[in-house]
Amino acid sequence: MKDVIILSLLGILGMGRCSKDELVNVALRGKAAQSSTSYGGTAKRAIDGIWNPTYEYDSCSHTSGETSPWWRVDLLETYQVTSVTITNRDTLSERINGAEIRIGNSLENDGNSNPRCALISSIPAGGSTTFQCHGMQGQYVNVFLRGYMQYLTLCEVEVNAHPAPIEMGPTQASELNLIVPVTDNVALKKTTRQSSQYSYMGGSNNAVDGRRLSMYKDKSCSRTKSQVNPWWRVDLQRAYNVTSITVTNIEDVDPEMIDGAEIHIGNSLQNNGNSNPLCAVISSYPAWEVMTFQCSGIEGRYVNVFLPGCNKHLSLCEVEVNVGSRPDMDKHLSSDRRVQDMKRGQDILCPDHKTRYENAATGGIASQSSQWDMFGDANNAIDLSWINRYLEGSCSHTKAEVDPWWRVDLSKTHNVTDVTITNRGDCCSDRISGAEIHVGDSLFNNGNSNPLCARIPYIPAGQSRTFPCGGISGRYVNILLPGKEKYLTLCEVEVQASTFQAGLPSTAPETAVTAPNLNLAWLWDLLISLGRPAIRKENLVSGGIEVHSSQYDSHGAASNATDRKRNPLYHAGSCSHTEAETNPWWRVDLLDTYQVTFVTITNRGDCCLHKINGAEIRIGNSMENNGTTNPLCAVISEMREGQAMDIPCNMEGHYVTIVLPGREKYLALCEHKLGKLPGQHEAQIGDGQRPHGLSAGVACPLER
């Protein structure tokens, strides 16, 4: 009898460990699998209950070197996972950096598309780190490492959880008819279209064939021709509330080309559906990548992927559209959201009036944890040069060390809105992956413990990427690269932050005057149109009004853009023209601060209509970076050949600059007539001069 009592008590205690209040490592009883096995490192070693981090002791899993390796444990039933603890290897510990922990009930994509619990920035060599999952439910726990030629090694994975509660209750039959599982891919095999087709292998329907093959040669990817603003669209046949979009990028043909693509969702086919509300913008997107973008229930029948820009081609290897619990969700409750999103979608195509702040890193003091050699000084990363070849002396570079860092002191506290980083272009571009941007006022731990702005998943070789910081307050901006034996190289760091209020305009009285110099009457018309203040005579006769970054030939002087001639043909000698260069610009000095009401842009009429796309109009009082970092009035998305476009600005500034971001770009500016804004009264100044906007035509270069 005594033995029976003891056994019963043990049984009760054992049951207690499975109660909701007691967490157990449920991975011990699970079944492990992985994408491949190398060096004898079978998947089950990671759940053997042994925490030995030395690989030679046969207690760690190990995959082959491959694209996006993964490891998974099947818990055999659904659990509520509180946390996952991972023990890292004691050598080559940096290989785990960037891995993701995913938990869910789906085996789609081998479980790697389940919801994410955590992103592993780093785990100390031989150490264990616990990641909180806050009760996420799932039968499968995956560790997924994105990237090319990656190895995944895990010395122990512990899944702390308790069984998921079984929810039972009455369900109305009418609700059953409305429910659509959130995991349904409603785009599968639906009707698709695209702006053009590159070849017979690149049909638009390839992107909804249910296969995530990322090689174009496998005939499972769509691809357009190289063109202006290519797009792809799927018709879902009826409206849904879209919760998320999963996109598989191409691997073998210009994978970086998708950077900057926009996902739009809505019910309109205006502009081929590309003006529908915006779900997300795709950025920093490497080859082989499968990425999910949250759309928060945007309602629509059409899903578009739209890639703005010149000479772009759009490739999509799979697009999956996951919908919410109820299509045609209560329209009354969601109407405000639809109105807001429609406005946001329209903003993508209209001039962007959002203020862009100056680069606060200019004039700052940079430092770093170490210096590789004479070429790698920390201040090279804030020299306003975007040269990305290390030996040209414009990039910072640390030695190989644990957790290398770089820091800029902005000299005072700013509200940091964005940080833009230019990656090295001549080699080793993957070294930046996993770096963290921190902003704050503390120098504790060299500033690396300040609040986190963003983690850098990837920046293509020689390219720049912008990471939003949401106005984090701080004097110090740090770039920290966690891990062992890491190099940190930065070719440019730009910190967009709040600045001092621009100087107030002159209070000179606005008296009736005429142009003091008839040779400068064209400028007088312009300055009068800009409102206040009235120009004083000495300002008008000063030289150096127009200037640009370079000059193509004798026909392309900067002053041609303000000669009052209206011919948009370059060989007529009335257009400015730069050489092919990085970020060409043209600028006019207004000689004082004015309220610029609008700018008229005319596209060139003899060739290259699409190369104007992406040009920026900037207005402000700063000469920093030749005026190209002044606040943004507008971005020119698209213009027809010879088209004139009036762009409202209503901004104050001393300088008006037009800059065309990108490499090997030409900037040509031709004249157009000046016009007044609708509803604006004519100014009674002198002999009846009308208010005008800045007359400047912006266009593409000759095809030579």
N, C-alpha and C positions, 0 to 999 in steps of 0.2 A: 504493500500500500504506500509506503514511504517513497519508493522509487517512482511510482505512478505520479505522486504529488510533485516530485522534483521535475519530472518530464513535462508535466502540465505547466509548471511555472516557467520553464525554459521556453515552452511553446508560446506562452503569453508574452514573454519578453521579446521573443523573435518577432511576433506580430507587431509589437510596439515599434520596432524599428521601421516598419513599413507604414506607420500612420502618417497623417498629414503633417504632424508636428515634428517628426523626425526625418531628417534627410539622410539618404544613403547614396553611395556611389553605385548607381544602377548600371554603369558601363561594364562592371565586372562580370555581369551575367549576360552581356550582350554578345553580338556577333559582328566582328570587324571585317572590313574590306578596304581596299585602296586601288588607285588607278593603275599601279604597277608595283613590282617588287624588285629590289636590287640589293646586292650585298647580303642576301639572306634575311633582310629586315621585313619579315612578314607583318601584316596588319595587326594580328592578335597580340603581338608583343606590347603594343601601346595600351592594352587593357589587362596586363598580367598581374597588376597589383604591386609591381616592383618599380621603385623610383630611381633606379641607377641610371645616371645620365651619360655613362661611358659606353659608347657604341659596341666596343669589343666584348662587353659582358652580355651581349645577346638579349637585351631587354628593350630595344628601340626599334620602331618600324622605319622603313626607308624605301622611298620610291626611286624609280629611275629618273634621270634628267629628262624632262619632258615639258610640254606646254600645259600649264595650269594643272599640276598634280593635285590629287585629293585623297583624303582618308575619311572613312565613315564607320560609325558604329550603329547597328540596329538594336535598339533597346527592347525589341520584341513586343512592346505595347506603348501606348501614348503616355507620356509623363509631363508634368509641369517642372521644367528645368529652372532651378534657382541659380545655379552657377556651373561653370566649366573650369576645371583646373588643368593646366598643361605644364608638363615638365620638359624643359628644353635640353638638347644635347650640350655637352660641355666643350665641344669643339665645333667650329663652323656654325656658331650659334646664330649668326645673322641671317641664316637661310630662312628662318621662321618669320622674319620681318615682313609685314604686309599680308600675312595669312588671315583668313576670315573664318569665324565660327558661325555655322548656319544650322538652324533647328526647324524641323517641320515634319509633315507626314507624307510629302511627295518624294518620289524617286525620279521625277523628271530631271534631266540633266544630271543624273546620278545623285540627286539630292542637293546639288550645289546652287539651285535656284530657290531653295527654301529661305524664309526670312533670316536676316542676319542678327546674331546676338552681339558680336563684337568684332572689331578689327584689331589684330595683334600688331602693335607698332614695334615691339621688341620684347624679348624675355631674356634675362641675364643667362650667360653661359652656365649650364648645369642647374639653373634655378627653376622654380615653379611659380607661376602667376595664375591668379584666379580672376575670371571674367564673369561679371554679374549678368544674368539673363532674365531676371525679374519674372520668372514664372512662365516663360514661353513654352508653348505646348508642342510636342512632337515625338515621333517614334525614332527619327533619325537625327543624329548629330554628326555634322560634317566639319572637317577642317580643310579649307580650300585655299590654295596658293596660286594666285593669278600670275601669269608671266611666261616667258619663253625660256626653255632650258632651265627649269627650276627643279630642285630636289626638296622633298618634304620628309622630314625626320621628326618623329614624336617618341619621346621616351616614356611618357605616361599621359593618358587622358582620363580624367575623373569627371563624371557627370553627376552632380548632386541634384537630386530630384525626388519628387513623390508622385504617386499615381495621379493622373488627371481626373478630376471629378466627372462623374457621369451625370449629365444634365437630362432629366426626364420631366415631361410635363405635357399638357395638351397642346396640340398644334392644329390651327385651323386649316381646313382644306384649301381655303382661298389663298392663304399665304404660301402653301406649297407650290401653287401654280406660278407665283411671282418670283420665287427665290432662284437666283442663278449663282452657282458656286463661284467664289472669288478666284478660283484657280482656272476657270474656263478660258481658253484662248479662242476668243470669238473671231479672230482674224483668219484662222486656219482655213485654207482653200477658198477664201472669199475672192471677190473680183478686185483686181488691182490695175493701176495705171501708173505710168511714169512719164516724165517730160520728154525723154528720148530713150533709145536703146542702143547700146554700144555694139553688140553683136548678137548672133542667134543664141548664144549661151547666157545672155544677161537679161532674160525676160523678167518683167515686174512680178509675175506670179511665183518666181523662185523664192521670194522673200516670205511667202506664206505656205511653203510646202511641208512644214513640220520638221524640217531637218536643220540642224545647226552646223552644217559643214561650212567651214570658213575659207575654203580655197575656191577661187573662181573657176578653176579647171574642173571642179566637181559638178559644175552646172547647177548649183544650188544657191547662187547669189544673183540678185538683180544688179544691173549697172547701166547708168546713163552715159551718153557721150559727154565729152568735155564741153561745157556751155556756161551761160550765165544763169545763176539761180536754179540749178536742177532740183527736181522734186520727185517724190514717190507717194502714192496714195492707195489706201485700201478702203473699199466700201463695205461696211459691216452689215448692210442691207436694212438696218433699222437703228434707231438711237439707243445707246447704252450710256450708263454712268461708268466711265473708264477710271479704274483705280490705279493701274500701272501699265507701262509699256516696257517690254524687254527687247533689246536690240542686240543682235550678234554682228560684230564688225568683220570685215574681210581681212584676211591675213597676208595674201600674196600680192596684192595690187594696191599700192599707195594707201595703207590703212589709216594714215594720219589725215587723209582727205576729209574724213567725216567730222573732224573737229569744227565746232561752230554750227553744226546742223541743229535745226529746231524741230520739235515735235508739236504739231498743232492738232486740235480735236474740235469738231463742231459739225453743224448741219448745213453749212453753206458751201457752195461750189464757186463762189466768187474768188477770182484770182486762183482758180484751180484748187481751192480749199486752203491755200497757204495763208489766208487772212483770218482763219478761224482762231479761237483762243489758244494761247500758248500753254503747253504742259511743261516743257523743259527744254534746255539748251544743252547739247552734247559737247563736252569739252574734255581735253586731256584724255583721249580715248585711244589706247594702243591696239595693235593687231591682236588677234585671238580673243579679244575681250567680249564677254557677254555681260551686259549691264542693264539693270532695271531702274526705270525712272518713275517716281510716284506722281500721279496726276490728280489725286484727291477728288475723284468722282466727277470730273468734267464731262458734261453730257455731249454726245455727238454720234453721228452716223459715219463720219469720215475721219480717218487718222492719216495725217500727212507727215512726212519727213522732208523738210525743206532746207536746202543748203545754200545760203546767200553768198554771193561772191562771183568773181570773174574766173573763167577757165577752170571750173569745178566739175568733177564728176562724182556721182553719188552711187555708192555700192552698199547693199544691204544683204546680209546672208540669212537673216531671219528677223521678222518682226512679229512679236506676240502681244496681243491686246487682252489684258485681264480686266474684267468688268466687276462692278460692285454688286451688292446683294440684291438690288432691285433696279432693273432697267426701267426707264421712265419714272425714276424716283420722284416723289412728291414735287411737282414742278413749282408749286407755290413757295415751298420752303427753300428751293435752290435757285430762285430767280435772281436774287441779289448776287449770288456767286457767279451766275452766268453773265450778268451785266458787267461785273468787275473783270471777269476773264476776257470778255469780248473787248473791253477797253485795252486790256493788256495785250491782246493779240494785235489790235490796231496799232499800238505803240511800236510794235516791231517794224511796221512798214512806214510809219510816219517819222518825221524828224524827232530826234531824241533831245528833249530839253532838260534832261537830268544834268545837274551840275557835276562837272568833273573837277576834282581838286588838284592842286599842284603837287609835284613830286617833292614831298617833304624830306626825302633822303638826300637831295642835292644840298651840298654844304654841310652835311652831317659828318660825324667822325666814326669810321668803321674800325672794327677789331675782330679778331678771330682766335680760335683756340691754338692754332699753330700756323706756320707758313711753310709750304713745300719748298720753294726756291725763290730766286729773285723776281720771277715773273708773277708770283701769286699773292701780291699784297692785298690786304682786305679792302683797301680803298678803291681797288680796280672795279669792284662791284657797284660803285656809285659814281662812276666817271662819265655818265651819260653817253657811253659808247656801247653799242650792241654787237660789237665784234665778238664772235663766239669761238675763235680759235685761240687756244691758250697761249701759244708762243708769241702772239702779237701783243701780249701784255695788257689785256683788258679784262681778265678774269681773276677772281680770288681763288686760292687753292690751299687747303690744309694738308698736313701730313696724314698718313694712315694712323688712326687712333680710335679710342673708344669715345663714342658720342661727340664727334667734332661739331663745332658751332661757329657761326658768324653773327655779328651784331652791328647795328648802326644806332648811334646816339643822335636823336633828332634835336637835341639841345633844349627842348621844352616839350611839355605834354601836348599831344595832338589826339584828335579822334580819327583813328585810322579806318578808312572805308575799304580799301583794297590794297593788296600787295601783288606786284607783277614781277615775275622771275624769268630771266632768260637763261636757258640751259646751254651747256657746252655743246658745240657742234662738230668738233673734230674727232672725238672719241668718247667712250664711257658715259653716254647720255643716261644710262640706267642707274648711275650712282645716286642721282637725286631722288629716286623713288623712296618713299617712306619718310622724307624729311618733314619737319614740323615748323610752322610759323607761329611764334609767340610774340605777344605785344603787352607791354605793361611798364610800370614805373620802378620796379624793383631790380636790383643787381644781385640779389641772392641767387646762388648757383649760376652766376654769370648772366642772369636774365632768362635762363632756360626754364625757370619755374613760373614765369609769368603766364597769364591766361592764353589758352590755345586759340589761334585764329583759324588755322586749317592744316590738314595733312596733305602732302603732295603725293598723289598716287603715281604720276608719270608726267614727264614733259618731253615731247619729241626732240631729237637732236637739233640744236641750233634754234629752237623755237621759244616763244614766250607764252606764258600762261598767267592769267590773273585770278587771284583767290580773294573772295569777299571776306571782309572782317567785321562788317556790321557796325562800324563806328567804335570799336574797342579803344578805350582811352589808354595812352601810354607814351612814354618818352623813348623807350627802347624797343626795337624790332629785332628779333632773333630768328635765325634759321638754324635748327638743331637737327642733326641726323643721327638718330639712335642706332646703336649697334657697335660691334667689335670690328677693328681693322677697317674703318670707313674713311673714305676721302670725301670732302665737301668742296665742290667747285661751283662758283656762281659768276656768271658773265655780266649780269646786271640785275639789280634789285631796285624797284621803284615803289615808293610808298605814297599812295594817294591818301591825303589826309586834309582835314580842315585847316584853313589858313586865315590870316588876318583879313578884316574887312577892307576891301579896296578903297582907295582914296575917294573922297566925295568930289563930285563934279564942280567945276568952276561956277562961281555965282555972278559972273559978269552979266550985265543987263543985256537982254535980247532986243537990241535996237535994230531998226530997219537999216540995212547996209547993203552995199553991192560988192561984187568981187573986186578986191584990191589989185588984182593982176589978171588981165584978160587972158594971158597964156595959161593961167591955172583955173579958168572958169569952170572946167569940168570937175575939178576937185571942190571948187566952191559949191557947185550944185550938190555934190555928194555930202559935204559937211553940213550944209544947211538942212539936207534931208534927215540927217541923223539927230536933229533936235537941238539939244543944248550942249555946251554953251555956244554963244556966238563966237566965231573964230576971230582972233586978233590978227592984225595984218602981219606981224612979224613971224607968226607960226606958219603962214601959208608959203612964204618964200624960202623956208628952210629946205635943204636938199635931202636926198636919201629917203624918199617916200615909199617907193616900191622896191622890193628885193625878193629874190628867190634862192633856193638852195644851190642851184647850178644853172647853166645855160647851154642848151643843146647846140645851137649854131647862131649865126648872125641875125637870123630872122626871129629868134625867140626871146627877146629882151623882156625883163619883168615889167617894164613900163608899158608894153604893148597891151596889157590887160586893162589899162585905164586910159586909152587914147581916144575914147568916144567913137571909135569905128565899130561897125556892127557886123563885120564879115567873119563867119566862123570857120573859114578855110585857112589852114595854117600857112600855105604858100602865098597868101595875100599879104602877109607881114603884119597882121594885127593880133597875133596871139603870143603869149609868153610860152616858153617850153623848156623844161628841165632835161637833164640827161637821165638815163636809166640809173636809178640808185635806190637805196633804202630810205623809205619815208620822205619822198620829196615834198617840198612846201613852197608856198608863195605867201608874201605878207605885205600889207599896206599899213603904214604908220599914219594915223589920223591927226597927229600933232597935238591932240588933247583927248580927254575922256569924253565919250559921247554915248547917248542912248541909241543903239543900233536897232532900228525897227524891223528891217528885213533885208535879206540878201537875195539877189537874183542870179541864178546860175544857168548858163546856157551850155548845153553839151555840144561838142564839136560836130560839124556837119559833114566832114569828108571821110571819116573812117572811125573804126574802133569804138563804137558807141558804148560798149559795156565796160570799158576800162575806167570810166568815172566811178563805177560802183565802189562804195566804201570810203570815198573821200569825206573828210570831216571839216566842218566850218567851226573855227574856234575864235572867241572874242574875249579880250581881257586886257589887263594892264601890265602883264608880266612879259619880259623878254626871255625868260628862262626857256632853254631848249628851243630858242628861236620863235617863241610864242606858240609852239605846238602843244604845250600843256595847259594853255588857258582853258577856261570853261567851254564846254561844248554847246554850240547852238544846234547843230544837226549833223546827221550822217546821211549821205546820199545813197539810197538803196538801189535805185535804178532810174535811168532816163533814156528817152528815145533819141535817135540821131537828130541833132539840131534843135532839140526841145529846150525851151526856156522854163525855168521853175522858180517861182517866188517862194522863199522860205522865211517865215516869220522868226524873229529872234528875241526882240525886246530885251536886250542885254546891254550892259555898260562895258565900254572898253576903249583903250587907246590903240589897240592893234587888232586887225582882222586878218586871220591866217587861214589858209586852206592847205591841209596836209593830206597826203594819200599814203596810208600805212601799208607797208609791205616791202618786199625785196624786188629789185629790178623793175621799179615802177617809173613811169614818166608822168609828169604833171604839166598839162597845157591849159592856159586860161585865155579865153577869147571874149570879145566885147558883146554887150547886149544893151538894148535901150533901157533907160531907167523908168520905173513905174511907181505910182503911188498905191498904197494899200487901199482896198475897198472901204468906203465910208470915212476916209481920212480927209479932212479939210485941207485946202491948199494954204501954204504958209504965205502970209503977206510980208514978204521980205524983198526989198529992192524992187526990181521990175517984175515981180510976180513969179519968181522961181518956184517950181513945184517941189514938194517933198519926194525924195527919191531914196531907193535903197542902193546898196553897193552894187555896181554893175561889174560882174565878173563871170566869164564863161569858163567852166571847168570841163576838160575833156581828156581823151586818151591820146597817145602819141601816134605818129604816122607808123604804118607797117612798112618797114624798110628792109 
